[in-house]
Amino acid sequence: MPALYATEVRHTRSTPVTYTLRHRTYLWLVDVDDLPDLPRLLRPFARFDPRDHFSGDASSLRAGLDAYLAAQGVLGADGRVVMLAHARVLGHVFNPLTLYWCHDRSERLVCVVVEVHNTYGERHCYLVHPDDQGRSEVAKDFYVSPFFGVEGSYRMRLPLPGDRLDLTVQLRHGDGSRPLTATVRGTHRPAGTRGLLAALLRNPWSTAGVSLGIRRHGIRLYLKGLPVQPRPTHCQAHPAQEESP
């Protein structure tokens, strides 16, 4: 079941300045109950640690997810759970977006959990119930970019990946504006030894590249004159998670 996706992440801002960033990386698609069993020499390049998700203190990814779903009153999501995420690479990980497609025992999709991390060491989950086309909308209530406040809603399109990965998250404000559209598009690749080695050659230390890229683009936007919005305090992430300097 494990798969790799060679991806391009694109963020397009339309206001108050027009700006587009593109970043190439790769993502894992895994069953949380059947994580990849890699050769010993490759394990430092792909580790899935429960400390990096949810409360950070669960014994496994599944336990952390189940605790979150129970707190939200979700019943019946006791079947297969497919997660799309970065793995730890050389001890480092930063997952701006982690997705969990949660099924019941008859393989019916029950919900999708959208886990968001910011660069301040905080994390937050959105629970959504997509329609048949994978579309849903949820109010924004977590601070991510320093150039956007906590307002508006996210319109999401989150179909379960197959041969292609095609995700869209769009920020919408109450005045009808759509200041940010983010897309993640990618192509399925084998997740065996050769596939991982090829991904590492294309994107060495990919998770550090994500962290550095976010900061680099943040500096460019700041130099363009975008005002920084005040940051509210959210639940602090586990210390193992990437934090801002």
C-alpha positions in Angstrom: 0.0 0.0 0.0 2.8 2.6 0.7 3.3 5.0 -2.2 5.4 8.1 -2.9 4.2 11.1 -4.8 6.6 13.4 -6.6 4.8 16.7 -6.0 4.7 20.4 -6.8 3.2 22.7 -4.1 2.0 26.0 -5.4 0.7 29.0 -3.3 -0.9 31.9 -5.2 -1.7 35.1 -3.3 -4.0 37.6 -5.0 -4.2 40.4 -2.4 -2.8 42.7 -1.2 0.0 41.8 -3.5 0.2 39.1 -6.3 2.7 36.4 -5.5 3.2 32.8 -6.4 5.6 30.3 -4.9 6.4 26.8 -6.2 8.2 24.1 -4.4 9.0 20.6 -5.5 9.2 17.8 -3.0 7.8 14.3 -2.3 5.1 12.9 0.0 4.3 9.5 1.5 0.9 7.9 1.3 0.7 5.2 4.0 -1.7 3.1 5.9 -1.3 4.2 9.6 -1.7 0.5 10.7 0.8 -0.8 8.2 3.7 1.6 8.0 6.6 1.0 5.6 9.2 -1.5 6.7 12.4 -0.2 5.1 15.9 -1.6 5.0 17.9 -0.5 8.0 20.2 1.9 6.0 17.2 3.8 4.7 15.2 4.1 8.0 16.8 7.5 8.9 15.4 8.9 5.7 11.8 7.8 6.3 10.5 7.6 9.9 6.9 8.1 11.0 6.9 9.2 14.6 3.6 9.7 16.6 5.3 12.6 18.5 5.0 14.6 15.3 1.2 14.5 15.1 -1.9 15.2 17.2 -1.1 15.6 21.0 2.4 14.3 20.5 2.1 11.8 23.4 0.2 8.9 21.8 1.8 5.5 21.5 1.1 5.3 17.7 -0.3 7.4 14.9 -3.5 5.3 15.1 -3.9 6.0 18.8 -3.4 9.7 18.4 -6.0 9.8 15.6 -8.5 7.7 17.5 -8.2 10.0 20.5 -8.8 13.0 18.4 -11.8 11.4 16.6 -13.3 10.3 20.0 -13.0 13.9 21.3 -14.9 15.1 18.2 -17.6 12.5 18.7 -16.8 10.6 15.5 -18.1 7.1 15.5 -17.4 4.2 13.0 -14.0 5.4 11.7 -12.5 2.0 12.7 -11.4 0.8 9.3 -8.5 1.7 7.1 -6.9 5.1 7.6 -4.7 6.5 4.8 -2.2 9.3 5.7 -0.5 11.7 3.3 2.5 13.3 4.9 6.2 14.0 5.0 8.2 11.4 6.9 11.1 12.4 9.2 14.4 12.7 7.2 17.6 12.6 9.2 15.7 13.5 12.4 13.9 16.5 10.9 10.3 16.9 9.8 7.9 19.7 9.1 4.4 19.0 7.8 2.5 22.1 6.8 -0.4 19.8 5.9 -1.1 16.2 6.9 -4.2 14.4 5.7 -6.0 11.4 7.1 -8.7 9.7 5.0 -10.7 7.7 7.6 -12.9 4.8 6.6 -15.2 2.4 8.3 -14.8 -1.4 8.1 -16.8 -1.5 4.8 -14.3 0.9 3.2 -16.8 3.8 3.2 -15.2 7.2 3.8 -16.3 8.5 7.2 -14.3 11.8 7.4 -11.0 13.5 6.6 -8.8 14.9 9.3 -6.7 17.9 8.1 -3.8 18.5 10.4 -2.0 21.8 10.0 1.4 22.8 11.5 2.7 26.4 11.6 6.3 27.5 12.0 5.7 28.5 15.6 5.7 24.8 16.8 1.9 24.7 17.0 -0.5 22.3 15.3 -4.3 22.1 14.8 -6.8 19.7 13.2 -9.9 20.3 11.1 -12.5 17.6 10.8 -14.2 17.7 7.4 -16.8 15.5 5.7 -16.2 15.8 1.9 -18.8 15.3 -0.7 -18.5 12.8 -3.6 -16.0 15.1 -5.3 -13.9 15.4 -2.2 -15.1 19.0 -1.6 -15.7 20.6 1.8 -15.6 23.9 3.6 -14.5 24.7 7.2 -14.1 28.0 9.2 -10.5 29.0 9.6 -9.5 29.1 13.3 -5.8 28.6 13.4 -2.9 31.0 12.7 -0.6 29.8 9.9 0.8 32.6 7.8 2.0 35.7 9.6 0.4 37.7 6.8 -3.2 36.4 7.4 -5.3 36.7 10.5 -7.6 34.1 11.8 -10.7 34.8 9.7 -12.6 33.5 6.8 -13.0 29.8 5.7 -11.2 27.2 3.8 -12.7 25.7 0.7 -11.0 22.3 0.2 -10.9 19.7 -2.5 -9.3 16.5 -1.0 -9.9 13.4 -3.2 -8.1 10.3 -2.1 -5.0 10.0 -4.3 -4.7 7.4 -7.0 -2.3 7.6 -9.9 -2.5 11.3 -9.4 -2.5 13.6 -6.4 -4.6 16.7 -6.8 -5.5 18.7 -3.8 -6.7 22.3 -3.4 -7.1 24.5 -0.4 -8.5 28.0 -0.9 -8.8 30.8 1.7 -12.1 32.7 1.4 -13.0 35.9 3.2 -16.4 37.2 4.1 -16.2 40.0 1.6 -16.0 37.4 -1.2 -12.3 37.7 -1.8 -10.1 34.7 -2.3 -6.6 35.9 -1.2 -4.8 32.5 -1.2 -5.1 29.3 -3.2 -2.8 26.4 -2.5 -2.5 23.3 -4.6 -0.6 20.1 -4.2 -0.3 18.0 -7.4 1.8 15.0 -7.9 2.4 11.7 -9.6 2.4 8.2 -8.0 5.8 6.5 -7.7 6.7 3.1 -6.2 7.6 3.2 -2.5 10.3 0.5 -2.5 14.0 1.0 -2.1 14.6 2.2 -5.6 11.7 4.6 -5.5 12.8 6.2 -2.2 16.5 6.5 -3.4 15.2 8.2 -6.5 13.2 10.6 -4.4 16.1 11.3 -2.1 18.3 12.1 -5.1 15.8 14.5 -6.5 15.1 16.2 -3.1 17.8 15.5 -0.6 16.7 16.3 2.9 13.3 17.3 1.6 11.8 18.3 5.0 14.6 20.8 5.7 13.9 22.2 2.2 10.3 22.8 3.1 11.2 24.7 6.3 13.8 26.8 4.6 11.5 27.5 1.7 8.7 28.8 3.9 11.0 31.2 5.6 12.6 32.4 2.4 9.2 33.2 0.9 8.1 34.8 4.1 11.1 37.2 4.0 10.3 38.1 0.3 6.7 38.9 1.2 7.7 41.0 4.2 10.1 42.9 1.9 7.2 43.5 -0.4 5.5 45.4 2.4 2.9 42.9 3.6 2.0 43.7 7.2 2.4 41.0 9.9 -0.9 40.1 11.6 -0.9 39.5 15.4 -0.5 35.9 16.4 -3.0 34.4 18.9 -1.8 31.6 21.2 -2.7 28.1 20.2 -2.0 24.7 21.8 1.7 24.2 21.8 3.2 21.3 19.9 5.4 18.6 21.2 9.0 19.8 21.5 10.1 17.3 18.9 8.2 19.3 16.3 9.9 21.9 14.2 9.7 25.3 15.9 10.6 28.8 14.7 13.9 30.4 15.8 
